[in-house]
Amino acid sequence: MTAPGGNEPVIDGEDIAAGITEWVGIESPSDDVAAVNRMADHVAGECRAIGLAVERTQGEDGWGDLIRARGNGADGADGETPGILVLSHIDTVHPIGTKDGDNALRRDGDKLYGPGTYDMKAGAYLAFYAYRHLLRLGGTPKLPVTFMFIPEEEVGSPYTRKYIEAEAAKAKYVLVTEPARDGGKVVVARKGVARIVITATGQPAHSGAMHQDGRSAIKEIARQIVDIEAMTDYGKGLTLNVGLIQGGTAINVVPRECTIEVDIRVVNQADGDAIVEKLLALKPYDPDVTLEVTGGMNRPPFDMNDQTRALFDLAREASLEHGLDLQYTTMTGGGSDGNFTGAMGVPTLDGLGADGAGAHTLFEHILVSSLAPRARTWVKLFERLE
């Protein structure tokens, strides 16, 4: 949109919402490679259209493709100059069809609903829009900018982590487009994440005729679950959640196998290492049942350092100029790709996406009124970071 009576484009929340709607309309659950790659096609095309140099890396281990899009900074500053790394992900947790069904893509007043709106296609588009807007104004970021669009963040970025850390090692700042928290706050610290898989193997038997000969894997896992959940320590910020369980073959068979998956969140690396070691050393209650325990830390914790605080202060100062009083949350339990860069000590400002609610739910939505003010902050960050 242009200013009335002028040619200079202005930031328009409705224009941003229209772009977000288009991105959300391309559903991209993490485990659907074709769907994620359709989203990658679209993002790559939009980046090329504004002159960004696009690099596409084929996915590994059954995941979608990674998109990197690079733009030079002012005075010819290029990829050899430490610059700004913008981290976004284009995968969601919602299955194909959600946008037409359980969380239909729709507008209700200030709320824009749809799968992946809040987490985090709105934020991914918001940063892209702000960069494009600066170019349309005839401006150029002082530093080179690299956008990374991650295809499997929702499952822990198992193959892209090495690419994220390699880009972060060359960056001066990292800006993460994960959604805002608690009414618009950015994120400067996140808990670390561990994932553990435990499989019990017992002895099957007919549950009526030969029950005494069986050794129940489900019974063993049930006892282990009670112990694992009891390891939660809210005082230390340590939580363990057995979120998935699968076992048995039929109601009249003593179950031979049972598997659980455990999600763990920790405030510091020492607690993470200790709880992982404890779980890896679990022993079965029943000597005739075996336990196999695998996994470990997949996202390190990160906390705010002096450089990140300075980055936040700059962002807040910029946002106050257009009436947005930016604040930050205390350490959040949710993980992101910002965990990797923050743990490396690179100044990392997370949660710069849209305000809204309902991540991973069927009422997920963003507030359209949050878009223009946050886009203005993005533009100023691109303009001023040096």
Backbone torsions as a table, in degrees:
resi	resn	phi	psi	omega
1	MET	NA	144.5	176.8
2	THR	-106.5	155.5	179.3
3	ALA	-66.0	144.4	179.7
4	PRO	-55.3	127.9	177.5
5	GLY	75.8	6.4	-177.4
6	GLY	-137.3	179.5	-177.9
7	ASN	-109.6	-8.7	-175.6
8	GLU	-78.5	125.6	179.4
9	PRO	-66.9	145.1	177.0
10	VAL	-115.5	156.5	178.5
11	ILE	-76.9	127.0	-174.9
12	ASP	-127.2	117.6	-178.5
13	GLY	-60.0	-35.3	179.2
14	GLU	-68.6	-36.2	176.5
15	ASP	-64.5	-42.1	177.3
16	ILE	-63.3	-43.7	-179.3
17	ALA	-61.0	-37.0	178.7
18	ALA	-64.1	-41.7	177.7
19	GLY	-65.6	-40.7	177.9
20	ILE	-62.8	-42.6	179.3
21	THR	-58.1	-40.4	178.4
22	GLU	-63.9	-42.5	-179.5
23	TRP	-67.6	-42.3	-179.4
24	VAL	-66.3	-30.5	179.6
25	GLY	-65.9	-16.8	175.7
26	ILE	-96.2	87.9	-174.5
27	GLU	-64.7	141.9	-172.4
28	SER	-149.1	66.6	175.2
29	PRO	-62.4	142.5	-171.7
30	SER	-51.0	-41.7	-171.6
31	ASP	-88.3	3.5	177.8
32	ASP	-105.2	93.7	-173.1
33	VAL	-59.8	-43.3	-178.6
34	ALA	-62.2	-40.6	-179.9
35	ALA	-67.7	-44.7	178.3
36	VAL	-61.2	-40.6	-178.9
37	ASN	-71.1	-26.2	171.2
38	ARG	-64.6	-39.8	176.3
39	MET	-66.4	-40.6	177.8
40	ALA	-62.2	-40.3	176.4
41	ASP	-56.6	-47.5	-176.8
42	HIS	-64.9	-46.3	-179.1
43	VAL	-63.6	-44.2	179.5
44	ALA	-60.1	-41.2	178.9
45	GLY	-63.7	-42.3	179.0
46	GLU	-65.8	-38.0	179.5
47	CYS	-67.6	-42.3	177.9
48	ARG	-62.8	-35.1	-176.8
49	ALA	-64.0	-23.2	179.1
50	ILE	-105.9	13.7	172.7
51	GLY	91.6	8.4	176.5
52	LEU	-76.2	143.7	176.4
53	ALA	-84.3	116.5	-172.8
54	VAL	-100.2	131.2	174.3
55	GLU	-119.6	125.4	-178.2
56	ARG	-114.5	124.8	180.0
57	THR	-109.7	123.7	-178.7
58	GLN	-61.1	140.0	-179.4
59	GLY	-64.3	157.0	178.6
60	GLU	-119.0	154.1	172.6
61	ASP	56.5	32.0	175.5
62	GLY	86.5	13.5	178.1
63	TRP	-104.0	167.9	-178.0
64	GLY	-74.9	-179.9	-174.6
65	ASP	-83.1	148.4	176.3
66	LEU	-93.6	133.5	176.6
67	ILE	-112.2	126.9	169.8
68	ARG	-119.1	131.9	-178.4
69	ALA	-129.5	125.1	-170.3
70	ARG	-119.8	141.1	173.9
71	GLY	-133.3	140.2	179.6
72	ASN	-73.7	156.8	175.5
73	GLY	-90.9	-174.9	179.8
74	ALA	-64.5	156.5	177.1
75	ASP	58.0	28.7	174.6
76	GLY	79.4	8.0	178.0
77	ALA	-58.6	125.7	-174.4
78	ASP	-119.9	-162.1	-176.4
79	GLY	-63.8	-14.4	177.3
80	GLU	-81.3	-13.4	178.8
81	THR	-92.4	128.4	176.7
82	PRO	-54.6	126.7	-173.1
83	GLY	-133.4	-147.3	-176.6
84	ILE	-105.2	124.7	174.1
85	LEU	-104.0	120.1	178.1
86	VAL	-103.9	117.5	-177.3
87	LEU	-103.1	123.3	175.2
88	SER	-136.2	159.5	170.8
89	HIS	-125.6	147.0	-175.4
90	ILE	-110.0	3.3	175.5
91	ASP	-94.6	158.1	177.3
92	THR	-132.3	173.8	179.7
93	VAL	-94.5	-3.8	-170.8
94	HIS	-95.5	137.8	-179.7
95	PRO	-71.3	158.4	176.5
96	ILE	-55.9	136.4	-179.9
97	GLY	103.8	-13.5	-178.9
98	THR	-62.2	-34.6	-177.2
99	LYS	-68.8	-16.8	178.0
100	ASP	-108.3	-1.2	-174.0
101	GLY	-129.8	-101.4	-169.1
102	ASP	-65.4	-29.3	172.6
103	ASN	-135.3	74.4	-174.5
104	ALA	-59.4	141.1	176.6
105	LEU	-69.5	110.3	-172.3
106	ARG	-157.7	163.6	177.7
107	ARG	-115.5	131.0	176.4
108	ASP	-133.6	92.8	-176.6
109	GLY	65.0	-121.9	-179.1
110	ASP	-83.4	-7.9	-174.0
111	LYS	-98.5	128.6	173.6
112	LEU	-109.4	113.0	-176.5
113	TYR	-95.5	157.4	173.3
114	GLY	151.1	157.1	-178.1
115	PRO	-68.6	121.4	180.0
116	GLY	84.8	8.6	177.4
117	THR	-62.1	-58.9	-175.6
118	TYR	-74.7	-42.0	-176.3
119	ASP	-121.7	88.5	-3.8
120	MET	-149.3	35.9	-177.9
121	LYS	-64.9	-28.8	176.6
122	ALA	-62.5	-45.7	179.7
123	GLY	-66.3	-40.5	179.0
124	ALA	-61.1	-44.6	179.7
125	TYR	-70.1	-36.6	-178.1
126	LEU	-57.7	-46.2	179.4
127	ALA	-65.6	-42.4	177.2
128	PHE	-60.5	-45.9	-180.0
129	TYR	-58.9	-45.0	-178.0
130	ALA	-63.4	-41.0	178.1
131	TYR	-63.8	-46.0	178.6
132	ARG	-62.2	-39.0	179.5
133	HIS	-62.9	-42.3	178.7
134	LEU	-60.9	-41.8	177.9
135	LEU	-63.0	-40.0	-179.4
136	ARG	-67.1	-26.0	175.3
137	LEU	-76.6	-7.5	-176.3
138	GLY	88.2	9.9	-179.2
139	GLY	-93.5	171.4	177.6
140	THR	-144.4	134.5	174.3
141	PRO	-57.0	146.3	178.0
142	LYS	-66.5	-33.3	-177.9
143	LEU	-109.2	153.2	172.3
144	PRO	-62.6	148.0	-177.1
145	VAL	-122.0	132.0	173.1
146	THR	-119.1	121.0	172.7
147	PHE	-94.0	131.4	171.9
148	MET	-116.9	126.1	177.8
149	PHE	-111.2	105.1	-169.8
150	ILE	-85.9	134.6	-175.8
151	PRO	-91.8	-11.4	-174.3
152	GLU	-143.2	38.0	179.1
153	GLU	-63.4	-36.8	-175.3
154	GLU	-65.3	-15.1	176.0
155	VAL	-110.8	16.1	173.2
156	GLY	102.2	7.3	-179.7
157	SER	52.2	51.9	-173.8
158	PRO	-62.9	-36.6	-179.2
159	TYR	-101.0	-25.7	-177.8
160	THR	-85.0	-9.7	-179.0
161	ARG	-54.0	-42.4	-177.5
162	LYS	-64.3	-33.6	178.2
163	TYR	-73.6	-39.1	178.0
164	ILE	-61.1	-47.9	-177.3
165	GLU	-68.0	-34.0	177.5
166	ALA	-65.9	-41.5	178.0
167	GLU	-69.6	-39.3	-179.9
168	ALA	-64.5	-33.6	179.9
169	ALA	-63.9	-23.1	179.7
170	LYS	-97.1	-4.9	-172.3
171	ALA	-94.3	154.0	173.6
172	LYS	-92.3	-34.0	179.0
173	TYR	-139.6	151.3	172.0
174	VAL	-124.0	128.0	177.0
175	LEU	-118.0	126.3	-173.6
176	VAL	-113.2	131.4	-172.5
177	THR	-93.1	21.2	172.5
178	GLU	-58.2	157.1	-175.3
179	PRO	-65.4	154.5	174.5
180	ALA	-65.9	158.3	-178.9
181	ARG	-120.3	152.6	168.1
182	ASP	52.6	46.5	176.4
183	GLY	85.0	26.5	173.2
184	GLY	113.0	7.1	-177.3
185	LYS	-80.0	146.7	174.4
186	VAL	-86.7	172.8	-174.6
187	VAL	-118.1	128.1	179.5
188	VAL	-120.6	0.1	180.0
189	ALA	-158.0	139.6	178.9
190	ARG	-136.1	147.3	172.6
191	LYS	-67.8	154.4	171.3
192	GLY	-79.7	159.8	-175.8
193	VAL	-127.0	136.1	171.8
194	ALA	-126.8	149.1	175.6
195	ARG	-129.3	132.0	-178.4
196	ILE	-127.9	136.4	175.4
197	VAL	-116.2	129.0	-178.3
198	ILE	-124.5	126.5	177.5
199	THR	-120.9	127.1	173.9
200	ALA	-102.7	138.1	177.4
201	THR	-125.2	119.5	-178.7
202	GLY	-113.9	-140.9	-178.0
203	GLN	-131.0	118.4	179.8
204	PRO	-73.6	153.9	176.0
205	ALA	-163.2	159.6	175.2
206	HIS	-66.1	127.7	-172.4
207	SER	-73.9	-14.2	178.1
208	GLY	-100.8	-54.0	-172.6
209	ALA	-80.1	-34.0	-172.9
210	MET	-132.2	36.4	-175.6
211	HIS	-54.0	-38.0	-176.1
212	GLN	-66.4	-19.6	-179.5
213	ASP	-86.4	-11.0	-177.9
214	GLY	-85.6	156.3	173.3
215	ARG	-130.4	108.4	-168.4
216	SER	-78.3	118.6	174.5
217	ALA	-69.2	-33.6	179.2
218	ILE	-67.0	-41.4	177.3
219	LYS	-60.0	-43.6	179.1
220	GLU	-61.8	-46.9	-179.0
221	ILE	-65.5	-36.2	178.2
222	ALA	-58.5	-42.6	178.7
223	ARG	-66.8	-38.9	179.0
224	GLN	-66.0	-38.0	-179.5
225	ILE	-60.1	-44.4	179.8
226	VAL	-58.2	-43.4	179.4
227	ASP	-65.8	-43.9	-176.2
228	ILE	-64.8	-47.6	180.0
229	GLU	-61.7	-31.4	-179.7
230	ALA	-71.4	-12.8	177.5
231	MET	-75.8	-12.0	176.6
232	THR	-58.1	134.4	-180.0
233	ASP	-136.2	95.8	-176.3
234	TYR	-63.1	-30.3	178.4
235	GLY	-62.3	-32.7	178.3
236	LYS	-94.5	-0.6	-176.7
237	GLY	71.4	23.9	-177.7
238	LEU	-103.2	121.3	178.1
239	THR	-128.2	141.3	175.4
240	LEU	-125.9	129.1	-177.4
241	ASN	-132.2	118.6	172.9
242	VAL	-83.4	102.1	-170.5
243	GLY	-98.3	-20.7	-179.6
244	LEU	-134.8	141.4	177.0
245	ILE	-145.0	139.4	179.2
246	GLN	-148.3	133.5	179.3
247	GLY	-174.8	164.3	176.5
248	GLY	82.8	162.1	178.8
249	THR	-124.0	-31.7	180.0
250	ALA	-159.4	157.6	-176.0
251	ILE	-66.3	-24.3	-177.3
252	ASN	-103.7	24.1	177.6
253	VAL	-125.5	127.7	171.1
254	VAL	-61.1	122.6	-169.5
255	PRO	-70.2	129.2	179.3
256	ARG	-80.0	-36.5	-175.4
257	GLU	-129.6	149.6	173.0
258	CYS	-153.9	135.6	-177.9
259	THR	-129.0	138.5	173.9
260	ILE	-126.6	156.0	173.4
261	GLU	-121.4	133.3	-173.1
262	VAL	-116.9	128.1	174.1
263	ASP	-100.8	131.7	-176.7
264	ILE	-127.9	135.1	175.8
265	ARG	-123.2	135.1	-175.6
266	VAL	-136.1	152.3	179.6
267	VAL	-82.2	-35.1	-177.3
268	ASN	-135.7	161.3	-175.6
269	GLN	-64.5	-36.0	-178.8
270	ALA	-61.3	-43.8	177.8
271	ASP	-65.0	-37.5	178.3
272	GLY	-63.4	-47.1	179.4
273	ASP	-61.6	-40.1	-176.9
274	ALA	-67.2	-43.6	-176.8
275	ILE	-72.6	-34.7	176.6
276	VAL	-64.2	-44.2	178.6
277	GLU	-60.3	-40.6	-179.5
278	LYS	-64.4	-42.1	-179.3
279	LEU	-71.1	-38.3	178.7
280	LEU	-64.0	-21.2	-179.0
281	ALA	-96.3	8.6	-178.8
282	LEU	-58.2	142.4	177.8
283	LYS	-118.3	149.1	179.6
284	PRO	-72.1	149.3	172.1
285	TYR	-72.0	-41.3	-178.8
286	ASP	-92.1	118.7	-178.2
287	PRO	-64.5	-15.5	179.0
288	ASP	-92.5	4.8	176.8
289	VAL	-115.0	138.4	176.9
290	THR	-104.1	150.1	176.1
291	LEU	-117.8	134.7	170.2
292	GLU	-116.9	122.0	-177.1
293	VAL	-122.1	124.0	179.3
294	THR	-132.9	163.0	176.1
295	GLY	120.0	-167.9	-178.7
296	GLY	166.1	-163.1	178.7
297	MET	-70.8	132.3	175.5
298	ASN	-119.0	-9.8	171.6
299	ARG	-142.6	119.8	179.2
300	PRO	-73.1	151.7	174.2
301	PRO	-71.4	153.7	171.6
302	PHE	-139.3	148.4	-179.6
303	ASP	-127.4	165.9	-177.6
304	MET	-73.8	124.3	172.9
305	ASN	-101.6	-179.6	-176.8
306	ASP	-61.7	-36.2	-178.7
307	GLN	-69.9	-38.1	177.5
308	THR	-68.7	-37.3	176.9
309	ARG	-62.8	-41.2	178.2
310	ALA	-63.7	-38.2	177.6
311	LEU	-65.2	-43.0	176.6
312	PHE	-61.7	-44.8	-179.1
313	ASP	-59.1	-39.4	178.5
314	LEU	-65.6	-42.9	179.7
315	ALA	-64.5	-39.9	-179.6
316	ARG	-67.3	-43.5	178.5
317	GLU	-58.3	-42.5	179.2
318	ALA	-66.1	-41.6	-176.9
319	SER	-68.9	-33.4	179.4
320	LEU	-62.3	-26.8	-179.7
321	GLU	-63.4	-25.9	176.7
322	HIS	-117.2	26.3	169.8
323	GLY	83.6	11.0	177.3
324	LEU	-102.4	111.9	-178.6
325	ASP	-89.4	87.1	-174.9
326	LEU	-68.9	133.3	176.4
327	GLN	-127.4	169.2	176.2
328	TYR	-125.3	154.9	-179.7
329	THR	-82.5	165.2	163.4
330	THR	-72.4	175.8	-176.7
331	MET	-54.0	127.6	179.8
332	THR	-98.6	151.9	-178.1
333	GLY	-81.7	-14.9	-179.8
334	GLY	-76.1	141.1	178.1
335	GLY	-94.0	159.5	174.8
336	SER	-155.3	176.7	175.4
337	ASP	-67.5	-16.1	173.4
338	GLY	-64.3	-22.3	174.9
339	ASN	-58.0	-42.6	-177.6
340	PHE	-64.9	-48.0	-175.2
341	THR	-73.9	-38.4	177.9
342	GLY	-64.1	-40.1	179.2
343	ALA	-67.0	-23.1	176.8
344	MET	-77.3	-9.7	-178.9
345	GLY	90.3	2.8	177.8
346	VAL	-76.4	130.3	178.8
347	PRO	-53.1	118.8	-172.4
348	THR	-129.2	122.6	176.1
349	LEU	-115.2	118.9	-171.6
350	ASP	-113.0	170.3	176.8
351	GLY	69.5	30.8	-178.7
352	LEU	-90.6	10.6	178.9
353	GLY	-82.5	-159.3	-175.6
354	ALA	-75.7	157.9	170.9
355	ASP	-85.7	150.6	-178.5
356	GLY	167.3	-148.5	-179.0
357	ALA	-166.7	168.1	169.9
358	GLY	87.3	28.1	177.5
359	ALA	-53.6	132.2	176.5
360	HIS	69.2	14.5	179.8
361	THR	-114.0	179.3	177.2
362	LEU	-97.1	12.5	168.4
363	PHE	-121.8	22.7	-179.3
364	GLU	-58.0	132.0	-179.0
365	HIS	-158.6	163.9	172.0
366	ILE	-119.1	162.3	174.7
367	LEU	-99.2	115.8	-177.3
368	VAL	-61.2	-30.9	-180.0
369	SER	-64.6	-17.8	-179.2
370	SER	-83.6	-13.6	-168.4
371	LEU	-71.5	-51.5	-175.5
372	ALA	-63.2	-46.5	178.9
373	PRO	-60.4	-38.6	-178.5
374	ARG	-74.6	-32.4	174.6
375	ALA	-64.2	-38.2	178.6
376	ARG	-62.9	-38.9	177.2
377	THR	-63.8	-43.0	177.7
378	TRP	-59.0	-45.2	-179.5
379	VAL	-58.7	-44.1	-178.1
380	LYS	-68.4	-34.1	175.9
381	LEU	-64.4	-45.2	176.7
382	PHE	-59.7	-38.3	-178.3
383	GLU	-71.6	-36.1	-164.5
384	ARG	-106.1	-24.9	-178.5
385	LEU	-65.5	131.8	-177.3
386	GLU	-148.6	NA	NA
